[in-house]
Amino acid sequence: MKHFYLKQKVFSFRDRYKIYDEEQNLLYHVKGHYFSITHKMDFIDESNDALLYQFRRKLLSFLPTYFMYDELGDTIATVHRNWSFFTKKVSVTTKDKTYQIEGAFYAHAFDILDQGTVVASIKKRWISWGDTYEITIVDESDEAFYLALVILIDSIFHDNRSRSSHH
């Protein structure tokens, strides 16, 4: 079990996230592209500056949908906000699996489950400069993938808030 901290930059014209380990060593960073219609972002391994994943928002969809691509450009996951009256629901689908996301999105505390088993837990720190999340990953074999999912889930709800504030 490993703990990570995801911090979103407060004042930026593009999305910027940094992911730290327990000792506050920078492990990954995510940067959005300027003037991207599809809200494109790159997930980069800080140790070798390698692109691990790229995210793009589906252009024409009623509810936010993001695609995650690997470094070769192949689609490896789809993260979609589902229609629901009283709760926020998100689905994550890969070629092999469907992950369940459970918890209180309004309280920013949720879990990512694989066939009913928690693989990652996310809690937002309420008193911090910018959005800061504490992430506990149980399945360490795919930590970068789970961290990327957290960013996409956060993007779905930020995207929805920014859209509703413009109208």
C-alpha positions in Angstrom: 0.0 0.0 0.0 1.4 3.4 -1.0 0.3 7.0 -0.4 0.5 9.7 -2.9 -0.5 13.4 -3.0 -2.0 15.1 -6.0 -1.8 18.9 -6.1 -3.5 21.0 -8.8 -1.9 24.4 -9.6 -4.2 27.2 -8.7 -3.4 30.0 -11.1 -2.7 28.6 -14.6 -4.2 29.0 -18.0 -4.0 25.2 -18.5 -4.6 22.2 -16.2 -1.5 21.4 -14.2 -1.2 18.6 -11.7 1.8 17.3 -9.7 1.9 14.0 -7.9 4.2 13.4 -5.0 5.1 10.4 -2.8 5.0 10.3 1.0 8.4 12.0 1.2 7.2 14.8 -1.1 9.3 13.6 -4.1 7.8 14.6 -7.4 6.9 11.4 -9.3 4.5 12.5 -12.1 3.1 15.7 -13.5 0.2 16.4 -15.8 0.0 19.4 -18.1 -2.8 20.6 -20.3 -2.4 22.0 -23.7 -3.1 25.6 -24.4 -6.2 26.3 -26.5 -7.1 22.7 -26.8 -10.7 22.1 -27.9 -10.6 18.5 -26.7 -9.1 19.5 -23.3 -5.9 17.5 -24.1 -3.5 16.7 -21.2 -0.3 14.7 -20.9 0.6 12.5 -18.0 4.4 12.4 -17.7 6.8 10.3 -15.6 9.1 12.8 -13.8 12.0 10.3 -13.5 12.7 10.1 -17.2 10.3 12.8 -18.7 8.5 10.1 -20.6 4.9 10.5 -21.7 2.9 7.6 -20.1 -0.7 8.7 -21.0 -2.6 11.3 -22.9 -6.1 12.4 -22.0 -8.7 13.9 -24.4 -12.2 14.9 -23.8 -14.9 13.7 -26.2 -15.9 16.8 -28.2 -19.7 16.3 -28.5 -21.2 14.6 -25.5 -24.0 15.5 -23.2 -22.1 14.5 -20.1 -18.3 14.7 -19.9 -16.4 11.7 -21.3 -12.6 11.4 -21.4 -10.4 8.9 -23.3 -7.0 7.8 -22.0 -4.4 6.8 -24.5 -1.0 5.1 -24.0 2.3 6.4 -25.4 1.6 4.7 -28.7 -1.8 6.4 -29.1 -3.9 3.4 -28.4 -7.1 3.9 -26.3 -6.7 2.1 -23.0 -9.6 3.6 -20.9 -12.8 5.6 -21.2 -14.0 7.6 -18.2 -17.6 8.8 -18.4 -19.9 10.7 -16.2 -23.3 8.9 -16.1 -26.7 10.4 -15.8 -28.1 10.4 -12.3 -30.5 12.6 -10.4 -29.2 12.6 -6.9 -25.6 11.2 -7.0 -22.6 11.7 -9.2 -21.8 8.5 -11.0 -18.7 7.7 -13.0 -17.8 4.7 -15.1 -14.3 3.6 -16.1 -14.0 1.0 -18.9 -10.9 -0.6 -20.2 -10.4 -3.4 -22.8 -10.4 -6.0 -20.0 -12.4 -4.5 -17.1 -15.0 -2.1 -15.8 -14.0 -0.3 -12.6 -16.6 0.9 -10.1 -16.2 4.3 -8.5 -18.0 4.6 -5.1 -18.2 7.2 -2.5 -19.2 10.8 -1.9 -18.1 12.9 -4.8 -19.5 16.1 -3.2 -17.3 15.3 -0.2 -14.4 14.4 -2.5 -13.9 11.0 -0.9 -14.3 8.0 -3.2 -12.8 4.6 -4.0 -11.9 2.9 -7.2 -12.9 -0.8 -7.1 -12.0 -3.7 -9.3 -14.6 -6.5 -9.0 -15.6 -5.2 -5.6 -12.0 -4.9 -4.3 -10.7 -1.4 -3.4 -7.6 -0.7 -5.5 -7.4 3.0 -4.7 -8.9 5.4 -2.1 -9.1 9.2 -2.7 -9.7 12.0 -0.1 -9.6 15.7 -0.7 -7.8 17.9 1.8 -10.1 20.7 2.6 -7.6 23.2 3.9 -5.0 23.6 1.2 -3.9 26.0 -1.4 -5.5 24.6 -4.6 -7.0 21.2 -4.9 -5.0 18.6 -2.9 -5.9 14.9 -2.8 -4.4 12.1 -0.6 -4.5 8.9 -2.6 -3.9 5.5 -1.2 -3.1 2.8 -3.8 -3.5 -0.8 -2.7 -2.6 -2.4 -6.1 0.9 -0.9 -6.6 1.5 -2.8 -9.8 -0.5 -0.2 -11.8 -0.1 2.9 -9.7 0.4 5.3 -12.7 -2.9 4.1 -14.2 -4.8 4.6 -11.0 -3.3 8.1 -10.5 -4.3 9.0 -14.0 -7.8 7.8 -13.3 -8.0 10.2 -10.3 -7.0 13.1 -12.5 -9.6 12.2 -15.1 -12.4 11.9 -12.4 -11.3 15.3 -11.0 -11.4 16.8 -14.5 -14.9 15.5 -15.1 -16.2 17.4 -12.1 -14.1 20.5 -12.7 -15.3 20.5 -16.3 -18.9 20.3 -15.3 -18.5 23.1 -12.7 -16.8 25.4 -15.1 -19.3 24.8 -17.8 -22.3 25.5 -15.5 -20.7 28.7 -14.2 -20.4 30.0 -17.8 -24.2 29.7 -18.3 
